[in-house]
Amino acid sequence: MTFNRREFLQTTTAGVATAALPTMAIAATANVKRLPIIDTHQHLWDLDLFQPPWLAGAPDVLAQSYVTRDYKKATRAVNLVKAVYMEVDVNPQNQVKEAEHLIALSKDPRHPTVAAVISGRPGEESFAPYISKYKSSKYIKGVRQVLHVDSAPQGLCLGEQYVKSVQLLGSMGKSFDLCMRPTELSDGASLADKAPDTRLIVDHCGNADPKAWLKNPSEEPWHKVDQWKRDIDLLATKENVICKISGIVARAPKDNWDSASLAPIVNHCLEAFGPDRVIFGGDWPVCRLVASYKQWVDALKEVIAERPYQEQVKLLHDNAERLYDI
């Protein structure tokens, strides 16, 4: 499945290698199109089961149920093989219900979902007994609390109880997703220092805003380019932090984006974290605010097209398989 050009050249004469390269390049391109994908950021919400509070003010494209059959339809044009569910900020009273629902879903071979990152409130004392219920579950891989909402003030993740809970996750072999304001990423780096045995996963390239790279954006970007780069680089120095290449297309200008507009974000994250600490996330159906699932995948493949084939495989499949043990 892999194509290692260096090994190929080392085992052939220069003349034979030169003659074979065009054929091998065509084969590599074909393989890229068929690359298996593990999606580590799959959203599902069945409004007959859950009514996430934030959906009350969401755009019409999101204010409806999205279930497995919809996801299968959205991903049928790509070679998706597995998915890891990402929590959808359900009402805290529904967190256990969400977890149990996802365990059942992950056990069912009819679903691409094989594991889940569930909702949680690490800043509360009730977190430990809640998450301990799933200590032995191979289907519950981690926890996320969205930290870029009004109810999550800056510095929340550095509170004493919060840090203790994130440390607990590490002792249980579970991860914690950092989904925070791009202007507060240094807090994530501090949390990584305080919980060195817990894997922290930076969602959506640190919530990078593609508009920040435009000369004349139609609206104020969420952050400055240099500040975001500096903080991504800081996060990348923490060995227990990995980066999820996801979400950024949903913030791109709807009628003025292409792979080139996403490339500076993707490339900086790939360079900072290296080929072994990056994973792919579809962020469906939120990506539908701007692009279809296939459009997002195609754009990302264009951005990484010149990178070694094995690095592309790692990003889209192998790293997720290894890091999530799925």
Secondary structure, 3 states (H helix, E strand, C coil): CCCCHHHHHHCCCHHHHHHHHHHHHHHHHHHHHCCCEEEEEECCECCCCCCCHHHHHCCCCCCCCECHHHHHHHHCCCCEEEEEEECCCCCHHHHHHHHHHHHHHHHCCCCCEEEEEEECCCCCCCHHHHHHCCCCCCCEEEEEEECCCCCCCCCHHHCHHHHHHHHHHHHCCCEEEEECCHHHHHHHHHHHHHCCCCCEEECHHHHCCHHHHCCCCCCCCCCCHHHHHHHHHHHHCCCCEEEEECCHHHHCCCCCCCHHHHHHHHHHHHHHHCCCCEEECCCECHHHHCCCHHHHHHHHHHHCCCCCHHHHHHHHHHHHHHHHCC
